[in-house]
Amino acid sequence: MNTKGTLVHSEWPARSEKWYITPDGEPRGFIRSYALDELWFHTGTACNLACPFCLEGSKPGDNRLQLMRFEDIKPFIDEALTLGVKQFSFTGGEPFVNKDMIRILDYALKYRPCLVLTNATEPLIKRLKQLESLREQAHSLHFRVSLDHFEADRHDAGRGVGMFALALDGLRRLHEMGFVLSVANQILPGISSDLVAKHFADVFRAAGLPENLQRVEFPEFYLPGAEVSAPQITESCMVNYQTEKSRGDFMCAFSRMIVKINGHIKIYACTLVDDDPDYALGDTLAQSLKIPVSMKHHRCYSCFHFGASCSEIKHHD
C-alpha cells in the first residue's frame, strides 16, 4: 500500500468482482483496519417486536441470524483479549430474548466494559433482578435504548401500543440501578436538531431521567438485502474526501462483528453488512483484521457521507 492509501491488488482476498470494482469500472474505496478496539456480537435476529423498519429485519422467532450461545461467544472474547480489545458490544434482535445473555455479560464484564443495544421492554424488564449482580463486576455495563420519536404515538406506530411508555420505564429502572445509558433514534426529517434535542429532553425529564441523556442519531440504513441506489465510493473518494484520521473513524477500521448463520460462526466487517457474504472475513479475529474492507455496501455510504457509527467508544486519536 502506498502513502496515499491505494492498495496493491494482490493484497485483496478472493471476493466477488463487485468487492473490487464499481459498476463503472473504477477501483473501490477501502478501509484498512488498524486495531480491534471493539468487538460486536450479534445475539440473533429474534426479537419480541416486529418493527417494519428494523435494519436487521428482526421479529419474534426470526432466525436469519441465529441465537448465539455462551459457548459460541466465549472463544472470541478470549481471542479479542489477546488483541487488546477495549469493549464488547451486543446487538440483535433483542439481546435479552437470548437465554444466555446474562451469562455472556457476566463473563465479558470480568474483562472489559460492555454495551448492549436493547428496546428496554419486556425481555429486559423481566431480567432486571438478574442484572443486579452485574453491577458488582469489574467493568461498567452500558445500555443503549431505541426511542424512535419523542412522541409516544409516533414511536408506538412502529413498535406497538404502549411500547414508548414501557421503554421509558425500562430506561428509568436501569438508571435507578446505576447503569450507563444512552438513547438511539433515526434522524427526524423536517425538524431542526435543536428542537429534536429539546423535545427529547422534555421526555427524559418527565420520565425521571437526566434531560441531557446521550443520544445517538442514525441516517436511514434500509432493510437487509435492500437494493439501494447509493453513490459509489471509489478509491479516489477515499483519498480526496477522507483523511488518514477520518478513515480511521470508520467502524471497520477498529471493530468486527460475530454472527451465527446456518450453524456457522462468521466474522463480519461491521454491524451493518451482515446481509452480504463478501463481508465475512476469515476464521479468526486476527486473520480478519488483515483484510482491507471494501466500501461497496450501500450502508458504507452512510458512514462516508454522514459519519454514521454504531460505536460510542473513543477509538481514534
C-alpha beads as a LAMMPS data file, in Angstrom:
LAMMPS data file: protein, C-alpha beads

317 atoms
316 bonds

1 atom types
1 bond types

-500.0 500.0 xlo xhi
-500.0 500.0 ylo yhi
-500.0 500.0 zlo zhi

Masses

1 110.0

Atoms # bond

1 1 1 0.000 0.000 0.000
2 1 1 1.410 3.414 -0.880
3 1 1 1.251 6.552 1.259
4 1 1 -1.971 7.750 -0.399
5 1 1 -3.846 4.661 0.698
6 1 1 -4.165 2.907 -2.642
7 1 1 -3.994 -0.858 -2.496
8 1 1 -1.831 -3.344 -4.306
9 1 1 -4.354 -5.723 -5.910
10 1 1 -2.543 -8.836 -4.652
11 1 1 -3.381 -7.736 -1.089
12 1 1 -7.093 -8.344 -1.692
13 1 1 -8.555 -11.697 -0.641
14 1 1 -10.764 -13.671 -3.037
15 1 1 -14.180 -11.957 -3.242
16 1 1 -16.778 -11.201 -5.905
17 1 1 -15.709 -8.747 -8.589
18 1 1 -18.033 -6.103 -7.111
19 1 1 -15.816 -6.113 -3.999
20 1 1 -13.003 -4.568 -6.044
21 1 1 -14.608 -2.601 -8.882
22 1 1 -17.612 -0.262 -9.187
23 1 1 -20.170 -0.768 -11.997
24 1 1 -18.289 1.956 -13.910
25 1 1 -15.033 0.045 -13.659
26 1 1 -13.435 2.286 -11.034
27 1 1 -11.355 0.774 -8.204
28 1 1 -13.396 0.590 -4.987
29 1 1 -12.537 2.585 -1.922
30 1 1 -11.456 0.513 1.045
31 1 1 -10.607 0.730 4.739
32 1 1 -7.615 -0.948 6.309
33 1 1 -8.090 -1.952 9.963
34 1 1 -5.538 -0.683 12.460
35 1 1 -6.777 -2.338 15.677
36 1 1 -9.567 -4.286 17.352
37 1 1 -10.863 -1.683 19.774
38 1 1 -14.432 -3.009 19.824
39 1 1 -15.848 -6.481 19.222
40 1 1 -19.556 -6.767 18.489
41 1 1 -21.682 -9.862 18.874
42 1 1 -24.991 -10.236 17.058
43 1 1 -27.035 -12.236 19.559
44 1 1 -29.595 -13.216 16.876
45 1 1 -32.402 -11.610 14.884
46 1 1 -35.121 -12.985 17.172
47 1 1 -36.978 -10.128 18.875
48 1 1 -40.128 -9.596 20.898
49 1 1 -41.146 -6.813 18.481
50 1 1 -41.660 -6.783 14.702
51 1 1 -40.800 -3.223 13.672
52 1 1 -41.337 -2.809 9.903
53 1 1 -38.293 -0.522 9.598
54 1 1 -35.845 -2.741 11.518
55 1 1 -32.452 -2.599 9.796
56 1 1 -31.919 -6.271 10.745
57 1 1 -35.418 -7.442 9.775
58 1 1 -35.886 -8.808 13.309
59 1 1 -39.152 -10.239 14.625
60 1 1 -40.398 -12.940 17.026
61 1 1 -38.861 -16.290 16.147
62 1 1 -36.699 -14.916 13.350
63 1 1 -33.521 -16.901 12.636
64 1 1 -31.903 -15.128 9.685
65 1 1 -29.084 -14.750 12.212
66 1 1 -29.281 -17.446 14.848
67 1 1 -29.170 -17.028 18.615
68 1 1 -25.579 -17.025 19.841
69 1 1 -24.873 -19.220 22.862
70 1 1 -22.245 -18.707 25.530
71 1 1 -20.105 -21.462 24.011
72 1 1 -20.215 -19.652 20.632
73 1 1 -19.122 -16.336 22.095
74 1 1 -16.515 -17.242 24.718
75 1 1 -13.689 -18.194 22.280
76 1 1 -13.979 -14.819 20.540
77 1 1 -13.971 -12.907 23.818
78 1 1 -10.810 -14.797 24.723
79 1 1 -9.129 -14.132 21.372
80 1 1 -10.151 -10.455 21.401
81 1 1 -8.468 -10.013 24.782
82 1 1 -5.164 -11.148 23.258
83 1 1 -5.609 -8.461 20.558
84 1 1 -6.113 -5.608 23.025
85 1 1 -9.874 -5.150 22.661
86 1 1 -11.286 -2.217 24.661
87 1 1 -15.012 -3.028 24.689
88 1 1 -17.518 -5.775 23.929
89 1 1 -20.824 -4.715 22.376
90 1 1 -24.021 -6.682 21.753
91 1 1 -26.848 -6.126 19.307
92 1 1 -29.849 -8.025 17.940
93 1 1 -32.755 -8.592 17.503
94 1 1 -33.395 -8.076 21.147
95 1 1 -30.394 -9.427 23.089
96 1 1 -32.468 -10.302 26.145
97 1 1 -34.570 -12.754 24.141
98 1 1 -31.377 -14.837 24.243
99 1 1 -31.446 -17.070 27.344
100 1 1 -27.631 -16.961 27.635
101 1 1 -27.361 -13.162 27.702
102 1 1 -26.798 -12.756 31.443
103 1 1 -24.153 -15.486 31.470
104 1 1 -22.435 -13.910 28.466
105 1 1 -22.359 -10.474 30.111
106 1 1 -21.184 -11.928 33.406
107 1 1 -18.142 -13.376 31.632
108 1 1 -17.395 -10.400 29.373
109 1 1 -17.653 -7.828 32.180
110 1 1 -14.860 -9.558 34.076
111 1 1 -12.505 -8.265 31.392
112 1 1 -13.909 -5.214 29.596
113 1 1 -16.795 -2.692 29.610
114 1 1 -19.864 -3.795 27.644
115 1 1 -22.547 -2.060 25.593
116 1 1 -25.943 -3.666 24.922
117 1 1 -28.433 -2.352 22.360
118 1 1 -31.974 -3.059 23.576
119 1 1 -35.584 -1.937 23.223
120 1 1 -35.800 -2.000 27.073
121 1 1 -39.237 -3.612 27.075
122 1 1 -40.465 -6.949 28.439
123 1 1 -37.423 -9.205 27.776
124 1 1 -35.131 -6.796 29.613
125 1 1 -37.561 -5.756 32.330
126 1 1 -38.217 -9.345 33.399
127 1 1 -34.448 -9.836 33.857
128 1 1 -33.787 -6.744 35.971
129 1 1 -33.158 -8.792 39.108
130 1 1 -30.592 -10.874 37.226
131 1 1 -28.881 -7.683 36.089
132 1 1 -28.277 -6.611 39.687
133 1 1 -25.347 -8.982 40.096
134 1 1 -23.647 -7.462 37.049
135 1 1 -23.259 -4.168 38.881
136 1 1 -20.609 -5.840 41.036
137 1 1 -18.456 -6.772 38.055
138 1 1 -15.072 -5.176 37.402
139 1 1 -16.263 -3.164 34.388
140 1 1 -19.233 -0.956 33.518
141 1 1 -22.360 -2.021 31.640
142 1 1 -23.920 0.473 29.223
143 1 1 -27.387 0.150 27.686
144 1 1 -28.440 1.966 24.503
145 1 1 -32.225 2.066 24.203
146 1 1 -34.150 2.705 20.984
147 1 1 -36.670 5.564 21.075
148 1 1 -37.852 6.232 17.545
149 1 1 -39.559 9.539 18.294
150 1 1 -40.171 11.925 21.177
151 1 1 -43.945 11.472 20.668
152 1 1 -45.398 8.259 22.076
153 1 1 -47.831 7.751 19.186
154 1 1 -45.058 8.049 16.591
155 1 1 -42.845 5.571 18.459
156 1 1 -45.711 3.139 19.052
157 1 1 -46.789 3.245 15.379
158 1 1 -43.834 1.024 14.542
159 1 1 -43.266 -0.852 17.800
160 1 1 -46.760 -1.424 19.169
161 1 1 -49.172 0.316 21.528
162 1 1 -47.654 1.035 24.926
163 1 1 -44.041 0.369 23.873
164 1 1 -42.969 4.011 24.342
165 1 1 -44.088 4.024 27.973
166 1 1 -42.568 0.580 28.545
167 1 1 -39.207 1.631 27.080
168 1 1 -39.136 4.717 29.302
169 1 1 -39.974 2.524 32.293
170 1 1 -37.079 0.247 31.378
171 1 1 -34.766 3.247 30.985
172 1 1 -35.807 4.694 34.345
173 1 1 -35.275 1.416 36.159
174 1 1 -31.853 0.920 34.572
175 1 1 -30.950 4.486 35.572
176 1 1 -32.035 3.814 39.160
177 1 1 -29.780 0.741 39.172
178 1 1 -26.827 2.922 38.213
179 1 1 -26.126 1.659 34.689
180 1 1 -24.724 3.892 31.942
181 1 1 -27.434 4.844 29.439
182 1 1 -27.888 6.367 26.008
183 1 1 -30.767 6.556 23.539
184 1 1 -30.793 5.892 19.781
185 1 1 -33.130 7.328 17.178
186 1 1 -33.162 7.775 13.436
187 1 1 -32.633 11.331 12.192
188 1 1 -36.067 13.007 12.111
189 1 1 -36.536 14.882 8.819
190 1 1 -38.042 18.345 8.744
191 1 1 -37.225 19.174 12.376
192 1 1 -34.167 21.109 13.498
193 1 1 -31.692 19.195 15.613
194 1 1 -32.048 21.745 18.418
195 1 1 -35.810 21.268 18.538
196 1 1 -35.456 17.478 18.496
197 1 1 -32.994 17.725 21.402
198 1 1 -35.402 19.945 23.342
199 1 1 -38.345 17.576 22.860
200 1 1 -36.300 14.543 23.941
201 1 1 -35.018 16.468 26.968
202 1 1 -38.638 17.173 27.950
203 1 1 -39.475 13.458 27.612
204 1 1 -36.471 12.401 29.687
205 1 1 -37.206 14.948 32.420
206 1 1 -40.848 13.881 32.670
207 1 1 -39.731 10.237 32.966
208 1 1 -37.353 10.953 35.848
209 1 1 -34.239 10.662 33.675
210 1 1 -31.367 13.113 33.132
211 1 1 -32.547 15.572 30.492
212 1 1 -29.078 15.531 28.887
213 1 1 -29.104 11.776 28.366
214 1 1 -26.757 10.992 25.488
215 1 1 -28.476 10.375 22.148
216 1 1 -27.094 8.697 19.036
217 1 1 -28.810 9.551 15.738
218 1 1 -28.650 7.414 12.611
219 1 1 -29.493 8.018 8.944
220 1 1 -31.754 5.655 7.003
221 1 1 -29.996 2.289 6.594
222 1 1 -32.834 0.411 4.799
223 1 1 -33.835 -3.228 5.269
224 1 1 -31.428 -6.189 4.964
225 1 1 -30.833 -7.176 1.358
226 1 1 -32.411 -3.985 0.030
227 1 1 -31.341 -2.823 -3.426
228 1 1 -30.457 0.811 -2.776
229 1 1 -29.130 3.281 -5.321
230 1 1 -26.277 4.997 -3.496
231 1 1 -23.239 6.832 -4.869
232 1 1 -20.286 4.526 -5.443
233 1 1 -17.297 5.060 -3.158
234 1 1 -14.167 4.839 -5.246
235 1 1 -10.507 4.676 -4.304
236 1 1 -10.151 8.348 -5.249
237 1 1 -13.132 9.264 -2.998
238 1 1 -11.338 7.777 -0.014
239 1 1 -8.160 9.724 -0.833
240 1 1 -9.675 13.062 -1.945
241 1 1 -12.540 13.382 0.545
242 1 1 -11.187 11.446 3.536
243 1 1 -8.018 11.829 5.575
244 1 1 -5.978 9.187 7.347
245 1 1 -7.717 10.198 10.571
246 1 1 -11.248 10.132 9.119
247 1 1 -10.606 6.750 7.513
248 1 1 -9.639 5.551 10.985
249 1 1 -13.050 6.655 12.286
250 1 1 -14.920 4.130 10.106
251 1 1 -16.104 1.217 12.269
252 1 1 -14.480 -1.359 10.027
253 1 1 -11.115 0.227 10.877
254 1 1 -11.349 -0.733 14.543
255 1 1 -14.141 -3.279 15.047
256 1 1 -15.562 -6.611 13.931
257 1 1 -18.882 -8.406 14.491
258 1 1 -19.500 -12.084 15.238
259 1 1 -22.687 -13.668 13.850
260 1 1 -24.148 -17.168 13.583
261 1 1 -25.599 -18.152 10.196
262 1 1 -26.864 -21.648 9.383
263 1 1 -24.996 -23.056 12.340
264 1 1 -21.680 -21.453 11.379
265 1 1 -19.933 -18.651 13.258
266 1 1 -18.703 -15.891 10.954
267 1 1 -16.657 -12.730 11.470
268 1 1 -18.125 -9.725 9.648
269 1 1 -16.507 -6.384 8.919
270 1 1 -19.023 -4.364 10.956
271 1 1 -22.534 -4.339 12.394
272 1 1 -24.209 -3.108 9.215
273 1 1 -23.176 -5.534 6.466
274 1 1 -24.288 -8.992 7.644
275 1 1 -26.597 -9.342 4.626
276 1 1 -23.630 -9.580 2.214
277 1 1 -21.417 -12.696 2.387
278 1 1 -18.484 -10.794 0.841
279 1 1 -18.060 -9.106 4.225
280 1 1 -17.398 -12.357 6.098
281 1 1 -13.675 -12.067 6.874
282 1 1 -11.507 -15.021 7.908
283 1 1 -11.860 -17.654 10.607
284 1 1 -10.107 -15.774 13.411
285 1 1 -10.225 -12.166 14.543
286 1 1 -6.504 -11.768 13.904
287 1 1 -6.960 -13.014 10.354
288 1 1 -9.975 -10.767 9.731
289 1 1 -8.044 -7.636 10.698
290 1 1 -5.575 -8.207 7.863
291 1 1 -8.260 -7.986 5.173
292 1 1 -8.906 -4.491 3.713
293 1 1 -12.642 -3.782 3.707
294 1 1 -14.377 -2.713 0.501
295 1 1 -16.797 0.236 0.576
296 1 1 -19.260 -1.481 -1.791
297 1 1 -22.265 -1.880 0.544
298 1 1 -24.893 0.858 0.314
299 1 1 -24.659 1.314 4.087
300 1 1 -20.977 2.216 3.648
301 1 1 -22.185 5.450 2.055
302 1 1 -23.940 6.384 5.297
303 1 1 -20.590 6.120 7.061
304 1 1 -18.832 8.004 4.244
305 1 1 -21.367 10.829 3.895
306 1 1 -22.873 11.174 7.380
307 1 1 -20.088 9.852 9.591
308 1 1 -22.551 7.259 10.914
309 1 1 -21.232 4.846 13.542
310 1 1 -22.797 2.306 15.883
311 1 1 -19.875 2.763 18.264
312 1 1 -19.780 5.085 21.267
313 1 1 -16.185 4.454 22.348
314 1 1 -13.289 6.820 21.747
315 1 1 -11.433 4.797 19.173
316 1 1 -9.056 7.005 17.198
317 1 1 -6.785 9.774 18.478

Bonds

1 1 1 2
2 1 2 3
3 1 3 4
4 1 4 5
5 1 5 6
6 1 6 7
7 1 7 8
8 1 8 9
9 1 9 10
10 1 10 11
11 1 11 12
12 1 12 13
13 1 13 14
14 1 14 15
15 1 15 16
16 1 16 17
17 1 17 18
18 1 18 19
19 1 19 20
20 1 20 21
21 1 21 22
22 1 22 23
23 1 23 24
24 1 24 25
25 1 25 26
26 1 26 27
27 1 27 28
28 1 28 29
29 1 29 30
30 1 30 31
31 1 31 32
32 1 32 33
33 1 33 34
34 1 34 35
35 1 35 36
36 1 36 37
37 1 37 38
38 1 38 39
39 1 39 40
40 1 40 41
41 1 41 42
42 1 42 43
43 1 43 44
44 1 44 45
45 1 45 46
46 1 46 47
47 1 47 48
48 1 48 49
49 1 49 50
50 1 50 51
51 1 51 52
52 1 52 53
53 1 53 54
54 1 54 55
55 1 55 56
56 1 56 57
57 1 57 58
58 1 58 59
59 1 59 60
60 1 60 61
61 1 61 62
62 1 62 63
63 1 63 64
64 1 64 65
65 1 65 66
66 1 66 67
67 1 67 68
68 1 68 69
69 1 69 70
70 1 70 71
71 1 71 72
72 1 72 73
73 1 73 74
74 1 74 75
75 1 75 76
76 1 76 77
77 1 77 78
78 1 78 79
79 1 79 80
80 1 80 81
81 1 81 82
82 1 82 83
83 1 83 84
84 1 84 85
85 1 85 86
86 1 86 87
87 1 87 88
88 1 88 89
89 1 89 90
90 1 90 91
91 1 91 92
92 1 92 93
93 1 93 94
94 1 94 95
95 1 95 96
96 1 96 97
97 1 97 98
98 1 98 99
99 1 99 100
100 1 100 101
101 1 101 102
102 1 102 103
103 1 103 104
104 1 104 105
105 1 105 106
106 1 106 107
107 1 107 108
108 1 108 109
109 1 109 110
110 1 110 111
111 1 111 112
112 1 112 113
113 1 113 114
114 1 114 115
115 1 115 116
116 1 116 117
117 1 117 118
118 1 118 119
119 1 119 120
120 1 120 121
121 1 121 122
122 1 122 123
123 1 123 124
124 1 124 125
125 1 125 126
126 1 126 127
127 1 127 128
128 1 128 129
129 1 129 130
130 1 130 131
131 1 131 132
132 1 132 133
133 1 133 134
134 1 134 135
135 1 135 136
136 1 136 137
137 1 137 138
138 1 138 139
139 1 139 140
140 1 140 141
141 1 141 142
142 1 142 143
143 1 143 144
144 1 144 145
145 1 145 146
146 1 146 147
147 1 147 148
148 1 148 149
149 1 149 150
150 1 150 151
151 1 151 152
152 1 152 153
153 1 153 154
154 1 154 155
155 1 155 156
156 1 156 157
157 1 157 158
158 1 158 159
159 1 159 160
160 1 160 161
161 1 161 162
162 1 162 163
163 1 163 164
164 1 164 165
165 1 165 166
166 1 166 167
167 1 167 168
168 1 168 169
169 1 169 170
170 1 170 171
171 1 171 172
172 1 172 173
173 1 173 174
174 1 174 175
175 1 175 176
176 1 176 177
177 1 177 178
178 1 178 179
179 1 179 180
180 1 180 181
181 1 181 182
182 1 182 183
183 1 183 184
184 1 184 185
185 1 185 186
186 1 186 187
187 1 187 188
188 1 188 189
189 1 189 190
190 1 190 191
191 1 191 192
192 1 192 193
193 1 193 194
194 1 194 195
195 1 195 196
196 1 196 197
197 1 197 198
198 1 198 199
199 1 199 200
200 1 200 201
201 1 201 202
202 1 202 203
203 1 203 204
204 1 204 205
205 1 205 206
206 1 206 207
207 1 207 208
208 1 208 209
209 1 209 210
210 1 210 211
211 1 211 212
212 1 212 213
213 1 213 214
214 1 214 215
215 1 215 216
216 1 216 217
217 1 217 218
218 1 218 219
219 1 219 220
220 1 220 221
221 1 221 222
222 1 222 223
223 1 223 224
224 1 224 225
225 1 225 226
226 1 226 227
227 1 227 228
228 1 228 229
229 1 229 230
230 1 230 231
231 1 231 232
232 1 232 233
233 1 233 234
234 1 234 235
235 1 235 236
236 1 236 237
237 1 237 238
238 1 238 239
239 1 239 240
240 1 240 241
241 1 241 242
242 1 242 243
243 1 243 244
244 1 244 245
245 1 245 246
246 1 246 247
247 1 247 248
248 1 248 249
249 1 249 250
250 1 250 251
251 1 251 252
252 1 252 253
253 1 253 254
254 1 254 255
255 1 255 256
256 1 256 257
257 1 257 258
258 1 258 259
259 1 259 260
260 1 260 261
261 1 261 262
262 1 262 263
263 1 263 264
264 1 264 265
265 1 265 266
266 1 266 267
267 1 267 268
268 1 268 269
269 1 269 270
270 1 270 271
271 1 271 272
272 1 272 273
273 1 273 274
274 1 274 275
275 1 275 276
276 1 276 277
277 1 277 278
278 1 278 279
279 1 279 280
280 1 280 281
281 1 281 282
282 1 282 283
283 1 283 284
284 1 284 285
285 1 285 286
286 1 286 287
287 1 287 288
288 1 288 289
289 1 289 290
290 1 290 291
291 1 291 292
292 1 292 293
293 1 293 294
294 1 294 295
295 1 295 296
296 1 296 297
297 1 297 298
298 1 298 299
299 1 299 300
300 1 300 301
301 1 301 302
302 1 302 303
303 1 303 304
304 1 304 305
305 1 305 306
306 1 306 307
307 1 307 308
308 1 308 309
309 1 309 310
310 1 310 311
311 1 311 312
312 1 312 313
313 1 313 314
314 1 314 315
315 1 315 316
316 1 316 317
